[in-house]
Amino acid sequence: MRYQAVIPGRFLARPNRFIAQVETAEGVQTVHVKNTGRCRELLVPGAEVYLERGTGAKRKTAYDLIAVKKGSLLINMDAQAPNQVFAEWVRSGGFLPEVTAVRPEFSYGESRLDFCLETPRGAHLVEVKGVTLEEDGLARFPDAPTERGVRHIQELQRAVESGLDATLFFVVQMEGVRSVSPNDVTHPAFGQALREAAAAGVQVRAYDCAVTPDSLIIRRPVPVVC
């Protein structure tokens, strides 16, 4: 996926989870943060960030914050990007062969899952999680407690137990991490649900991404260590 009209800036402050103050060549901008997670290790004063000019007459901010440098690592932190880049990858044949239809926001049980992929084997349910938390080359999810994430995993497990195929797919929004693991310190229930679902037959996969200031592309598989 590609962004349009991207400019660099320096992060100053985050008054609340929706907006940030960023210094740019055009002056200090109030920008929309496209990630409501904590991102405390990313959005630190002085960090190099990248902004995309927004569109739409009703916008309150001119730019969206989409990426940040953490040391030498460029991390895409757009929470909407993982689903979009995954859908593009599926349509190019990257996830499964012979996908005949991609149905986003699929209602199953009591949840709305990210995708239902139609294949010759039948329906394959997929929940996508974007990963932005990195510690010493290891990626972890989530960066904040997510009861919704636990419910999605449990729904995938019920789908597998009813005879469907299902996958929890981590899109690591950076390049070169050695593995992905559940963040048991932050949310132990998520890790427990993930391990139970994997034992029940839910596929758990992760891929990292090639990241530039104006693009995000799924790159290669990363081991998932549960």
C-alpha positions in Angstrom: 0.0 0.0 0.0 1.1 3.6 -0.7 0.5 6.9 1.0 0.2 10.2 -0.7 1.7 13.6 0.1 4.0 12.4 3.0 6.1 14.9 4.9 8.6 14.5 7.8 8.3 16.1 11.2 9.4 15.9 14.8 7.1 14.7 17.5 6.5 17.1 20.3 3.6 15.9 22.4 0.4 13.8 22.5 -2.3 15.7 24.4 -4.7 12.7 24.0 -4.8 9.4 22.2 -6.3 11.0 19.1 -4.0 13.9 18.4 -0.4 14.9 18.5 1.7 18.1 18.1 4.4 17.8 15.4 6.9 20.3 14.3 7.2 20.5 10.5 8.7 22.8 7.9 5.3 24.4 7.7 5.3 25.1 11.5 3.8 23.2 14.4 0.9 21.0 13.3 -1.9 19.4 15.3 -2.3 16.0 13.6 -4.5 13.0 13.9 -2.8 9.9 15.4 -3.9 6.8 13.4 -3.3 4.5 16.4 -5.2 4.8 19.7 -2.8 2.4 21.4 -0.3 3.6 24.0 2.8 3.7 21.7 4.8 5.2 24.6 8.0 3.7 23.4 7.5 5.2 19.9 6.0 8.7 20.5 8.8 10.3 22.5 9.7 14.0 22.2 12.0 14.6 19.3 11.2 11.4 17.5 11.3 11.6 13.7 7.8 11.0 12.4 6.0 11.0 9.0 2.7 12.6 8.2 0.2 12.1 5.3 -1.9 15.0 4.2 -5.5 14.1 4.8 -8.5 14.6 2.5 -12.1 15.5 3.2 -13.7 18.8 3.9 -14.9 17.9 7.4 -11.4 17.1 8.8 -10.3 18.9 11.9 -6.6 18.2 11.2 -4.6 18.6 8.0 -2.4 15.5 8.5 -2.3 12.0 9.8 0.6 10.6 11.7 1.5 7.3 10.0 5.1 6.3 10.8 7.9 6.9 13.4 11.6 6.3 13.7 12.7 4.3 16.7 16.5 4.5 16.5 17.3 3.2 13.1 14.1 1.3 12.8 11.2 2.8 10.8 7.8 1.6 12.2 4.5 2.1 10.5 1.9 2.9 13.2 -1.2 3.3 11.2 -3.8 1.0 12.8 -5.8 0.8 9.6 -2.8 -0.3 7.5 -2.5 -4.0 8.5 -6.0 -4.9 7.1 -5.4 -3.0 3.9 -1.9 -4.4 3.3 -3.2 -7.9 4.2 -6.1 -7.7 1.7 -3.7 -6.5 -1.0 -1.4 -9.5 -0.3 -4.3 -12.0 -0.3 -5.5 -10.7 -3.7 -2.0 -11.1 -5.1 -2.0 -14.8 -4.0 0.4 -14.4 -1.1 -1.7 -15.9 1.7 -3.5 -18.8 0.1 -3.8 -20.1 -3.4 -7.2 -20.0 -5.2 -8.9 -17.4 -3.0 -12.1 -16.8 -4.9 -13.5 -14.0 -2.7 -12.3 -11.7 0.0 -15.1 -10.6 2.4 -14.0 -8.0 4.9 -15.6 -7.3 8.3 -17.3 -10.7 8.4 -19.9 -11.4 11.2 -19.3 -14.7 12.9 -20.9 -15.7 16.2 -20.9 -12.7 18.4 -18.0 -11.0 16.7 -17.1 -9.1 13.6 -13.9 -10.7 12.2 -11.6 -8.9 9.8 -11.9 -11.3 6.8 -13.7 -14.4 5.5 -11.8 -15.8 2.5 -13.7 -18.1 0.2 -11.5 -21.0 -1.1 -12.2 -24.3 -2.7 -11.9 -25.9 0.8 -14.6 -23.5 2.0 -14.5 -20.5 4.2 -11.3 -19.4 6.0 -11.7 -16.9 8.7 -8.9 -14.4 9.5 -8.3 -11.9 12.2 -5.5 -9.5 11.6 -3.4 -7.8 14.3 -1.0 -5.0 13.6 2.2 -5.2 15.7 4.2 -2.0 16.6 5.8 -3.0 19.9 9.5 -4.0 19.6 12.0 -4.8 22.3 15.6 -5.8 21.5 14.6 -7.2 18.1 11.5 -9.1 19.4 8.0 -8.1 18.6 5.2 -8.4 21.1 1.4 -8.0 21.0 -0.6 -6.3 22.4 1.0 -3.0 23.7 -2.1 -2.5 25.9 -4.8 -4.8 27.3 -7.3 -5.9 24.6 -10.4 -7.7 25.7 -11.7 -7.4 22.1 -8.6 -9.2 20.9 -9.3 -12.1 23.4 -12.9 -12.4 22.2 -11.7 -12.6 18.5 -9.2 -15.4 19.4 -12.0 -17.3 21.2 -14.3 -16.8 18.2 -11.6 -18.2 15.9 -11.3 -21.2 18.1 -15.0 -21.9 18.1 -14.9 -21.6 14.3 -12.2 -24.3 14.1 -14.1 -26.5 16.5 -17.1 -26.2 14.2 -15.0 -27.4 11.2 -13.9 -24.2 9.6 -10.3 -23.0 8.9 -9.2 -20.0 10.9 -6.0 -17.9 11.2 -4.8 -15.2 13.6 -2.4 -13.2 11.4 0.1 -10.7 12.8 1.2 -7.9 10.5 4.5 -6.7 12.0 4.6 -3.1 10.9 8.4 -3.0 10.7 11.3 -5.0 9.2 13.7 -7.5 10.6 12.3 -8.7 14.0 13.4 -12.2 15.1 10.0 -13.4 16.4 6.5 -12.4 17.6 5.2 -13.3 21.0 2.1 -12.5 23.1 2.8 -9.8 25.6 2.0 -11.8 28.7 3.2 -9.0 31.0 0.8 -6.5 29.6 -2.2 -8.8 29.0 -1.8 -12.4 30.2 -5.3 -13.3 29.1 -4.4 -12.6 25.5 -1.4 -15.0 25.7 -3.5 -17.7 27.3 -6.3 -17.4 24.7 -3.7 -17.5 21.9 -2.0 -20.7 23.2 -5.4 -22.4 23.8 -6.6 -21.5 20.3 -3.3 -22.7 18.7 -3.6 -26.0 20.5 -7.2 -26.3 19.2 -6.1 -25.8 15.6 -6.2 -22.1 14.9 -3.3 -21.2 12.6 -1.1 -18.4 14.0 1.1 -16.7 11.5 3.2 -13.5 11.4 4.9 -11.6 8.6 7.1 -8.5 8.8 6.9 -5.6 6.4 9.1 -3.5 4.2 8.4 0.0 5.5 9.2 3.4 3.9 7.8 6.8 4.8 5.1 6.4 2.1 4.6 2.6 1.8 4.0 -0.7 3.6 4.4 -4.1 1.9 4.2 -7.5 3.5 7.7 -9.0 3.2 8.5 -12.4 4.8 7.4 -14.8 7.6 8.4 -14.4 11.2 8.3 -17.1 13.8 5.5 -16.9 16.4 6.7 -18.0 19.8 3.7 -18.7 22.1 
